[in-house]
Amino acid sequence: MEEKNQRLNGEKHAKTYSENKVFEHEENNSSLNQLPFEKIKREILIKRNADTDPKYGKKPENRTVDELIDFGIVNIDKPAGPTSHQVSAYTKEILGVDKAGHSGTLDPGVTGLLPTALAKGTRVVQTLLSAGKEYVCLIHIHKELPEDEIKNVMMGFVGKLKQLPPIKSAIKREWRYRKVYYIDILEVKGQDVLFRVGTQAGTYIRKLCHDMGEKFGCGAHMAELRRTKVGPFNEETLCSLQTLTDNLHYYKEYGDEKAIRKNIFPIEFAVSHIPKIWVLDSTVNSLCHGSNLKIPGVSKVETEIQIDEDVAIMTLKNELVAIGKLKILPKDIIKNSKGIAVEVDRVFMEPGTYPRID
């Protein structure tokens, strides 16, 4: 399967790309290659200092392996060949869970990050779907061009981009705008260019390569593609299906948890890229039943959040309770004594985890 993806003169580049990992963060300007959330510096505003009762809930890092499997997420390294849905199904079968959901479908020939949420945590992937993505792409230009011209044309695609989804796309075909956050050219060799690109969710890299080809005046196509970032996930936490299988075996047969704990993350990791608001123990149970978060239940809140932006509601043990839309700016949450702070959208914590307060 891998040979099929190494077409034309891209074969040598593909080998360099996959074996020598030229896509790792080794460039001098790597600090500039950041998705929008990575550039935001948030502070925490305290509304009410409070303690949390150790009898209720559990810090994510203290969960058992079985609890992680039931409410965790795996950063699967998708191989070339199977569909994303097949890889998600393999993950479900390996771990023995009733359901698993992946974030952001990759074409069968595309490799790389496929964060896959497990069991009770599957709905968290909706938060990752809207997160920024990063790819390393091998583009084949249909004739040789001066390197300066190649770089000038490609760098011209940084910024707002107008795209029409492909005919085979699962979404409605209509023009839409997407942002290209950065392009980093890693290698130019003849008609083949290896580059890293950070994009807004929903950007089609194959179409980006086609559009670059039109600007070159000679045509171009995507020869190979690997996804290297999805929101807070990157290549450092990748896990192959075989590794997951082996490490689960070590855990079940020998009680060795060390390896499998490196593969399955608490579901809270999947929301580490979105802003947070922490609530009092006495507020948690009502949120678990779908109630909106009111200001009196807030303990602290991060800054740099806009109205109607997604926010993760956390316990004081840093457990994910729910995700919702912010309705009052952080500074006003601190000042005011009443009002709805967050309109709850998705609840993750089971009712009864924290006591009911009448």
C-alpha positions, 0 to 999 in steps of 0.5 A: 500500500505504501508504494502506491502512495509514493508516485512519480519523482516523489518516491525519494522524498517520500522515503526521506519524509517517512524514514528520516522524519524531516517533518519533526520540529527542527527548523529555526523558525519552528516557533512560528509554526503555531496553530491559533490556540498555541499563540494564546496566553491565558490567565486564570481569574479567581472568583472564589477560592474553594477546596474539593472533597477527596471523597468525590470524583478523581483526578484524571491522572489517578484513573485506573487503566480500565477507567481510561479505556472507558473514558479516554482517547488514543492518538492513533497513527493511521497507516496508508490503506484502511479508511479512517472508519476502519482504523476506528473500528480496529481500535474499538475491537482491540480495546473491547469497547462498545464504541469509538469515534475519530476526529477528522476523516483522512483519505485511505492513502493519507497517514498520521494523526487520527485521535480516537475517543473511546466509549463514554468519551466519544462526543469529545471528538466534536471539539477536535473537529473544529481545531486547527490541523497541521500536515506535511505534504509532498507536492509534485509540480508538473514541470521544473521551476526556479526554487525562488518562484516555487517559494513565492507562489506557495507562500502566497497561499498563507492567509484566507483561502477560497475553496470548493469541496471535492465532488466526492466530499461528504459535505455540500459543495459550495464555496467557503473560506478557510485560513492557511496559518503557515507554510514551511517549505522543508525541501525542494528537489526537482519537481517535488516539494516537501512542505508543512502547512497549518490550516483551519479545520475543513481545508482540503490539502489536495485542492490546495495543491491543485490551486498551487499548480494553477498559480505555477501555470503548469499544474501540480498534484498532491503526491503524499500527505501526512497529518502531524497535528490535530488541536493539542495532539502531535506526533510525540503521542502517536500510537500504532495499532500494533503498539496498542495491541502489544501494550494492552496484552502486557497490561492484561497478561502481566499487569504492566500498566506503564506502556498502555498509560502512554497510549491512552490519555484521559479525555481531558487532554482532548480539550486542552486547547480550549478555554476552561472554567472551574466550578464548585463541587456543589455545582457539579451534579446539576451540570451533569443533569444538563443544567446551565452553569450560573455565575454563583457556581464558578470558582475560577475562569480563564481569560481570552474567551469570547462570547459563544466560544466553546469552553470546557467546564471542569471540576476543581480536580480538573475533571471534564464535566461538560462543554458549552458556550460562554455567555458572559465575558470572564471579567463580568463573571468575576464582577457579577453575582448572577446570570448564566455563565455557560450554556451547556451543550454536551455533558460528559460526567455521570450524574451522582459523581458528586453529591446532590446539593438541595 
